[in-house]
């Protein structure tokens, strides 16, 4: 039974610690796993939204809870990274009472975010139409790999296979490689979790203006393919079969990523004009190259790119990446160190902008982690918060938001509605 607290009151306007409060007052329910969906929820939470992650040990745990060496599902580093600032509601959606509680919570929320396979929530009685019976203004944003409809919509996907399917893995190769390698990063996930908060905020504005909700089907594969528009256009209009370019640039020589002194240290260099070429020769003490017929102009330097890159490599491998960068930059030649994680943690620019949030005490010990890339001037900022432990918010959400008393909540635990 419920106590006297009216539904819709309680924590509706309570501030959730975040980097800013620009979305304060917005409540978002998330059904998310892996990278794209959870990180989108993290970003929305870091902008002040109250983000409630819904999971269950009876099916529906975030797969990232099992990444790492810890047996504690709250202590997986990748899960912590993707769910900062997010609250936790542990409810069994396969139980009729659990599904009903989600409908009641949706009535008091502004949006739903989910990246489950299509029709998973529909089968649980939590499809778009059912949720909108309780709340016509609800914004529902989905991040399926291939979209919610079509012959491949039911496929389970990860960033790696979406990168391959989009053509990006092939195009990111070096021309001389005998098989596609591409990038090992889950690029589609990163694109999706940036797009999702952006389009959700737009949909929330529309909902507030019109009183009508909207369902958004943001297929991760289409978001990835969108970034390759010029490649698709070239193939469609000109009939070209785009080939991997590696580090090559049709307008620059020398151009590439060059090994430097030390373990796995590299610096990129790009010479695009005659003036930059002259400066490059002076910095490297190879002014003799200025009279070499092979490098007389940019067109010739590109023709003999391999020979020129070999010369550049001989110079860089005897020096640190930082020395290479600083000497070339001081003479107007574009160059930059290929920074690793340790470099980024020490980067003076990122430190100046307080880019890293520090946690001195957590289930995995002290650590630092990047915040979002946005700074909101003139707004109160609060520190990022670790994700709440699994089910830690059950009593508060069901009690203060939905108005149920402790005896009822305890009984649901015994009945495994809350688990």
Buried (B, 14 or more C-beta within 10 A) or exposed (E): EEEEBEBEEBBBEEEBBBBBBBBBEBBBBBBBBBBBBBBBBBBBBBBBBBBBBBBBEBEBBBBBBEBBEBEEBBBBBBBBBBBBBBBBBBBBBBBEBBBEBBBBBBBBBBBBBBBBBBEBBEEBBBBBEBBBEBBEBBBBBBBBBBBBEEEBBEBEBBBBBBBEBBBBBBBBBEEEEEEBEBEEEBBBBBBBBBBBBEBBBEBBEBBEEEEEBBBBBBBBBBBBBEEBEEBBEBBEEEEEEBEBEBBBBEEBBBBBBBBBEEEEBBBBBBBBEEEBBBBBBEBBEBEEBEEBEEBEEBEBBBBBBEBBBEBBBEBBBEBBBBBBBBBBEEBEBBBBBBBEEEBBBEBEEBEEEEBBBEBEEBBBEEBEBEBBEEEEEEEEBBEBBBBBBBBBBBBBBBBBBBBBBEEBBEBBBEEBBBB
